[in-house]
Each structure stands twice: as structure tokens, then as C-alpha cells.
Amino acid sequence: MAKHLVISGRVQGVGFRYSMSEEAERLGVTGWVRNRRDGTVEAVLDGATDAVDAVLAWARRGPRGASVTEVEVTEIPSDSSCDRPNRSGAGKPDCRSHLPGRSHAARSRWQPSWQA
């Protein structure tokens, strides 16, 4: 199961990306996370349903110092994938033929961030 998240609130400058990548890796979830120019944090998670749901629950709280006000969640259909964020920083991620960890062993680990 893969999900695209946009997290709002006080989520930049509080270690959100690092903490999220640590939590995701601990739970065996692959994907990416990045800051967006509008002050939100964007992420794609992929993995077992229970593990993805656990990271999503964590994202609703965030690390110490964060104040999450909203988490927008979009399920990514199983026939598409999102390897990396949309380079423009707006809208949905660029979708490619494989999700991280789905078919490529080299992508089986959490990919913490791409720069916009």
C-alpha cells in the first residue's frame, strides 16, 4: 500500500523529516519525505498496510517540537508509483513505473529526501 501525504502545521525546522525517515525505516516502510516551499512537509510511504498506517499515525503527531494541524492523505493506486516529488514543489508527486522497494532491490531502503 502506498500513500502520498501533505503535512501542515509547525512541521519545518523541528526535525520532522529526519524523525519520519527514522520511524519509517524502523517499521520497514520505504518512500521519501521533503520540505515544500509553502511550509508543509510532503511524503510518500510504501509498505505493509499496518506499517504504513503506523507511520501515518506518527505523522499526525510528529516529533517533539512539531505541531501538526492537518495531514492530507491520498492513496496511490497499486498500478502507479511515485519515486520522487514533483520538482515544481506543487501538486502531486511525479509518478513512475516502480515504487521504492516494490521491484528494485536498490531502492528497498528509506530515501529520506530530494531537494526541490
Secondary structure, DSSP 8 states (H G I E B T S, - for coil): -EEEEEEEEE-SSSSHHHHHHHHHHHHT-EEEEEE-TTS-EEEEEES-HHHHHHHHHHHHH-STT-EEEEEEEEEE-TT-EEEE--TTSSSS-EEES--TTTS-GGG-S-------
